[in-house]
Amino acid sequence: MNIHTACAALLLWACTGAALAAGPVATVRVTFDRDAITSTHTDGPADTATGRAVTADDPVRVASISKLVVAIGVLRLVEAGTLDLDADVSDHLGWTLRHPAWPDVPITLRLLLSHRSSLTDGAGYWQVPLGEPLAPLLDDARAWDPAHAPGTFFRYANLNFPLVAQVMERATGERFDRLMARLVLAPLDIAGCYNWDACDPATAARAVVLYDASRTPVRDDHRGGPAPCPVIVADGASCDLDRWRAGENGALFSPQGGLRISANGLAKIGQLLLGEGTVDGVHLLSPESVRLLLAPVWTRGPGNGIGHEEDTGDGQALAFFCRYGLATQTLATPQPGCGDDPFGDRVSRVGHGGDAYGLKSGLWIDPASGTGVAYFATGVDPADRGARSAFTAVEERLATGRDPTHR
């Protein structure tokens, strides 16, 4: 590809090293109401090596927004009578999950989904390979908050969601990624998947490559070809998914952050929530379940939680989390020290953000106005702090739509 072709393919994308360092690699922003997409803005390449321009239909690893979609799947199983939010998850896991210092306190799906289980990410959460169980990880003392009993403290921990996935698998006998396709993605006609295996080749070929701030590819650099092995495997082991066993290792398909979905797909999830469980004539959840999903169960107070994700947000002056529900974050908490208002308008939107591998993403709805926004940016410099919140500057721009490309 010559320089003239590359520049044409990248549209407004600047072709000098200085310009490459000026902002994110690619940005997509979609706004919507209950009935339709109301605006779309895209900029930059999905893949810098080929010059393929990003679109609102391209699947991207949306990081922790994946958790919100998992919660929708859980509530579908709750409505079906398969799961109970307040039952001891040990009953489904097949082994006893207990904080070693509080062995008489049951841990429930409600506690796992709302990050109040007393679990931490100190022992890891993703590295257990195919064919090995996740359970021994919980024997590591670093997996537990030593100072707080389950149900008494908010501490954002990715490890909660592999355990949720194991409960779902054991309750249904289905592999997590396929179960999420059946419960949520397929009924909504969303071409998405957790860790690629359940996506068709055409969808995988449109993958948005994730870049770090130095423009180095770090995830999903498929070059238009098939995705590699979708799970972690031990050194020298084969990627044979027939070795999967229900409820053995819920981290395999990355329920905490591995959802590949487009911005338009995220908008469909937002419309589902705005429609109280129904979108485009498809009824997925009851209005009561949607209200339960969106309502905060934790609000920041003195000594009752940590206001940031410990492996990414330590040292922030403002709290990123101030209200949290069942895998949903409520923004614009009206109290000192809260930095959870990237929009800057004090509106209590609900949704979730995402942050991993140089990507920043967000899905936020305003139920009062019936509107929402879904966005993502790749190649984001984490030092690019926002002017008015604990979010980055590019997230503040994408949230509001003002100068959304940071150029």
C-alpha positions in Angstrom: 0.0 0.0 0.0 1.5 3.4 -1.0 1.3 6.5 1.1 -1.5 8.1 -1.0 -3.6 4.9 -0.8 -3.1 4.7 2.9 -4.1 8.3 3.5 -7.2 7.9 1.5 -8.2 4.7 3.3 -7.7 6.4 6.7 -9.8 9.4 5.7 -9.0 12.1 8.2 -6.3 9.9 9.9 -3.0 11.8 9.9 -0.1 10.0 8.4 2.8 11.4 10.5 4.3 10.1 13.7 3.5 13.4 15.5 -0.2 13.1 14.6 -0.3 9.4 15.6 0.6 10.5 19.1 -2.0 13.2 19.4 -5.0 11.1 20.3 -6.7 7.7 20.1 -6.3 5.4 17.2 -10.0 5.0 16.5 -13.2 6.3 18.0 -16.8 5.3 17.6 -19.8 7.1 19.2 -23.5 6.1 18.7 -26.4 7.8 20.3 -29.9 6.3 20.5 -33.3 6.5 22.0 -35.8 3.7 22.7 -36.7 3.2 19.0 -33.6 4.0 16.9 -30.0 5.1 16.5 -30.1 8.8 16.4 -26.5 9.6 15.4 -23.2 7.9 14.5 -19.7 9.2 14.5 -16.7 7.1 13.5 -13.0 8.1 13.1 -9.7 6.3 12.5 -8.7 2.8 11.5 -10.0 -0.5 13.0 -6.6 -1.9 11.9 -3.7 0.4 11.2 -1.8 -2.3 9.3 -4.5 -2.5 6.6 -5.9 1.0 6.8 -9.4 -0.5 7.3 -11.6 2.3 8.6 -13.6 1.6 11.8 -17.4 1.3 11.6 -20.2 1.2 14.1 -20.8 -2.5 13.2 -17.2 -3.7 13.9 -16.8 -5.9 17.0 -14.5 -4.7 19.7 -13.5 -6.1 23.1 -15.6 -3.8 25.2 -13.9 -4.8 28.5 -16.1 -4.4 31.6 -19.3 -3.6 29.8 -19.2 -7.4 29.4 -20.2 -7.6 33.1 -23.5 -5.8 32.5 -24.4 -8.1 29.6 -23.6 -11.1 31.9 -26.0 -9.7 34.5 -28.8 -9.6 31.9 -28.1 -13.3 31.2 -28.2 -14.0 35.0 -31.6 -12.3 35.4 -33.0 -14.3 32.5 -32.1 -17.4 34.4 -33.6 -16.0 37.6 -36.8 -15.2 35.8 -36.9 -18.8 34.5 -36.5 -20.1 38.1 -33.1 -21.6 37.3 -31.1 -19.3 39.6 -31.8 -17.4 42.8 -29.9 -14.1 43.4 -29.8 -14.7 47.2 -29.0 -18.4 47.3 -25.6 -19.7 48.4 -23.7 -20.1 45.1 -21.9 -23.1 46.6 -25.0 -25.1 45.9 -24.3 -24.7 42.1 -20.5 -24.6 42.2 -20.3 -28.1 43.7 -17.8 -26.9 46.3 -18.0 -24.4 49.2 -17.2 -20.8 48.5 -16.5 -19.0 51.7 -14.3 -16.2 53.0 -11.9 -18.0 55.3 -12.4 -15.5 58.1 -16.2 -15.6 57.8 -17.0 -19.2 57.0 -20.7 -18.9 58.1 -21.5 -16.0 55.7 -23.0 -17.4 52.4 -21.8 -15.7 49.2 -24.6 -15.1 46.7 -25.0 -14.0 43.1 -26.3 -10.7 44.3 -23.0 -10.2 46.2 -20.8 -11.3 43.3 -22.6 -9.1 40.7 -22.4 -6.0 42.9 -18.7 -6.6 44.0 -19.6 -7.0 47.6 -18.4 -10.6 48.0 -15.1 -9.7 49.7 -13.2 -11.2 46.8 -10.1 -9.4 45.3 -8.0 -9.7 42.2 -4.9 -10.2 44.3 -4.5 -13.8 43.3 -5.4 -13.3 39.7 -8.6 -14.2 37.8 -7.9 -15.1 34.2 -4.7 -17.2 34.0 -6.2 -20.7 34.8 -5.9 -22.7 31.6 -8.3 -25.0 29.8 -8.6 -28.3 31.6 -7.7 -27.0 35.0 -10.2 -25.9 37.8 -10.6 -22.3 39.0 -11.4 -23.4 42.6 -7.9 -23.7 43.9 -7.3 -20.0 43.2 -9.7 -19.3 46.1 -7.4 -21.1 48.5 -4.9 -18.3 48.0 -5.3 -15.7 50.9 -4.7 -12.9 48.4 -8.1 -13.7 46.7 -9.9 -12.3 49.8 -10.2 -8.9 51.5 -8.9 -9.7 54.9 -10.7 -6.8 56.6 -14.3 -7.0 55.4 -17.0 -9.7 55.6 -19.1 -10.4 52.5 -21.9 -7.9 52.1 -20.3 -5.1 54.0 -17.8 -3.5 51.6 -17.6 -2.6 47.9 -14.4 -3.7 46.2 -14.4 -4.0 42.4 -12.9 -7.4 41.5 -13.0 -9.1 38.2 -12.8 -12.5 39.9 -16.5 -12.2 40.8 -17.5 -12.8 37.2 -15.7 -16.1 36.4 -17.5 -17.4 39.5 -20.8 -16.1 38.1 -20.1 -17.8 34.8 -19.4 -21.1 36.7 -22.7 -20.9 38.5 -24.4 -20.3 35.1 -22.7 -23.3 33.5 -23.4 -25.7 36.4 -27.1 -24.6 36.5 -27.6 -25.1 32.7 -24.9 -27.5 31.6 -24.1 -25.1 28.8 -20.7 -23.5 27.9 -20.7 -19.9 29.0 -20.1 -18.2 25.7 -22.8 -20.3 24.0 -25.2 -19.7 26.9 -24.8 -16.0 26.6 -25.5 -16.2 22.9 -28.7 -18.1 23.6 -29.9 -15.9 26.4 -28.9 -12.4 25.2 -27.0 -12.0 21.9 -29.0 -14.2 19.5 -32.5 -13.1 20.6 -31.4 -9.4 20.0 -29.8 -10.3 16.7 -26.4 -9.0 17.9 -23.3 -10.4 16.1 -21.2 -10.7 19.2 -19.4 -13.3 21.3 -17.3 -13.8 24.4 -13.7 -14.6 23.3 -14.5 -15.2 19.6 -15.4 -18.9 19.3 -19.1 -18.3 19.1 -18.7 -15.5 16.4 -18.9 -16.4 12.8 -15.8 -15.9 10.6 -17.2 -12.8 8.9 -17.7 -11.1 12.2 -14.2 -12.1 13.4 -12.7 -10.7 10.2 -14.0 -7.2 11.2 -12.3 -7.2 14.6 -11.2 -3.8 15.9 -7.6 -4.2 16.9 -6.7 -2.9 20.4 -3.6 -0.8 20.7 -1.7 0.6 23.6 -0.8 4.3 23.9 2.4 3.6 21.8 0.2 2.2 18.9 1.5 -1.4 19.5 -1.3 -4.0 18.9 -2.1 -5.8 22.1 -5.4 -7.7 21.3 -7.4 -9.0 18.3 -4.8 -8.3 15.6 -6.3 -10.9 13.2 -5.4 -9.1 10.0 -8.8 -10.2 8.6 -8.2 -13.8 9.3 -9.7 -16.2 11.9 -9.2 -15.6 15.6 -6.6 -17.6 17.4 -7.4 -20.0 20.3 -10.1 -18.2 22.3 -9.0 -19.5 25.7 -5.9 -19.7 27.8 -4.1 -23.1 27.4 -1.1 -24.5 29.2 2.3 -24.4 27.5 2.3 -27.1 24.9 -1.4 -28.0 25.2 -3.8 -28.0 22.4 -6.7 -25.7 22.0 -9.3 -28.5 22.2 -12.5 -27.0 23.5 -13.9 -30.5 23.8 -11.9 -30.5 27.1 -14.3 -27.9 28.5 -16.3 -29.1 31.5 -19.3 -27.2 32.9 -18.5 -25.1 35.9 -14.8 -26.1 36.0 -13.3 -22.8 35.0 -15.6 -19.9 34.5 -12.7 -17.6 33.4 -12.1 -19.3 30.1 -14.4 -17.1 28.0 -13.7 -13.9 29.9 -17.1 -13.0 31.4 -15.4 -10.1 33.1 -14.3 -8.3 29.9 -14.1 -10.5 26.9 -17.4 -9.6 25.0 -16.8 -8.7 21.4 -19.6 -6.5 20.3 -20.1 -3.5 18.0 -21.1 0.0 19.1 -24.5 -0.6 17.4 -24.8 -3.8 19.4 -24.1 -1.9 22.6 -26.8 0.5 21.6 -29.3 -2.4 21.2 -28.4 -3.4 24.8 -29.1 0.2 25.9 -32.4 0.2 24.0 -33.4 -3.0 25.8 -32.9 -1.3 29.1 -34.6 1.9 28.1 -37.5 -0.3 26.9 -37.8 -2.0 30.3 -36.8 -5.4 28.9 -38.2 -5.2 25.4 -36.6 -3.9 22.1 -37.8 -4.2 18.5 -40.6 -6.4 19.7 -38.3 -8.9 21.4 -39.2 -9.3 25.1 -36.1 -10.4 27.1 -36.7 -9.3 30.6 -39.5 -8.1 32.8 -39.7 -4.4 33.7 -39.2 -5.5 37.3 -35.9 -7.3 36.4 -34.7 -4.2 34.5 -35.4 -2.0 37.5 -33.6 -4.4 39.8 -30.6 -4.4 37.4 -30.3 -0.7 37.3 -30.9 0.2 40.9 -27.8 0.9 43.1 -27.3 -1.5 45.9 -24.1 0.3 47.1 -23.6 4.0 47.6 -20.2 5.4 48.6 -20.0 6.3 52.3 -17.3 6.6 55.0 -15.4 3.3 55.1 -17.8 1.2 53.1 -15.9 0.7 49.8 -13.1 1.5 47.4 -13.9 4.0 44.7 -11.7 2.7 42.0 -10.5 -0.5 40.3 -7.4 -1.3 42.2 -5.3 -2.5 39.3 -6.0 0.6 37.1 -7.3 3.4 39.2 -5.1 3.6 42.3 -4.0 7.2 43.1 -7.0 8.9 41.6 -8.0 12.0 43.6 -11.7 11.5 42.7 -13.7 8.3 43.1 -14.6 6.5 39.9 -17.3 4.4 41.5 -19.8 6.0 43.9 -23.0 4.0 43.2 -23.1 0.4 41.9 -25.9 -2.1 41.3 -26.0 -5.6 39.7 -23.1 -4.9 37.3 -24.3 -1.4 36.6 -22.8 1.9 37.6 -24.9 5.0 38.3 -23.2 8.2 37.4 -23.2 11.8 38.9 -23.4 10.9 42.5 -24.1 14.2 44.4 -21.5 13.9 47.1 -18.0 15.4 47.6 -15.1 13.4 46.2 -17.1 11.6 43.5 -15.7 11.9 40.0 -18.4 9.8 38.3 -19.8 12.5 36.0 -18.0 12.4 32.6 -21.0 14.2 31.1 -20.7 17.1 33.5 -24.4 17.7 33.7 -25.3 16.0 37.0 -27.7 13.6 35.2 -27.9 10.1 36.9 -27.2 8.0 33.9 -26.8 4.2 34.4 -24.6 1.7 32.5 -21.0 0.6 32.7 -17.6 1.7 31.5 -14.7 -0.4 30.1 -11.0 -0.1 30.4 -8.4 -2.6 29.1 -5.6 -3.0 26.6 -5.6 0.7 25.6 -9.4 0.7 25.1 -11.9 3.0 26.9 -15.6 2.2 26.4 -19.0 3.3 27.8 -22.6 2.4 27.6 -24.9 4.9 29.4 -28.6 5.4 29.4 -30.8 8.2 30.8 -34.1 6.5 31.6 -35.7 9.9 32.4 -35.2 11.2 28.8 -35.2 7.8 27.1 -31.8 8.4 25.5 -28.4 6.9 25.6 -24.9 6.7 24.2 -22.4 3.9 23.4 -18.8 4.6 22.6 -15.3 3.3 22.5 -11.8 4.5 21.7 -8.6 2.5 21.1 -5.0 3.5 21.8 -5.9 5.7 24.7 -3.2 7.1 26.9 -4.3 6.5 30.5 -2.4 9.6 31.6 -4.8 11.7 29.5 -6.9 12.6 32.6 -10.3 14.3 32.2 -10.9 17.9 33.2 -14.0 17.3 35.4 -14.1 13.6 36.4 -12.2 10.4 37.2 -12.7 9.4 33.5 -10.1 10.2 30.8 -10.3 13.2 28.6 -11.3 11.1 25.6 -14.1 9.5 27.5 -15.4 13.0 28.5 -15.4 14.0 24.9 -17.1 10.8 23.7 -19.7 11.0 26.5 -20.8 14.5 25.5 -20.0 14.4 21.8 -18.0 17.6 21.9 -14.7 17.2 20.0 -15.1 13.4 20.2 -12.0 12.5 18.2 -9.6 14.4 20.4 -7.9 16.0 17.4 
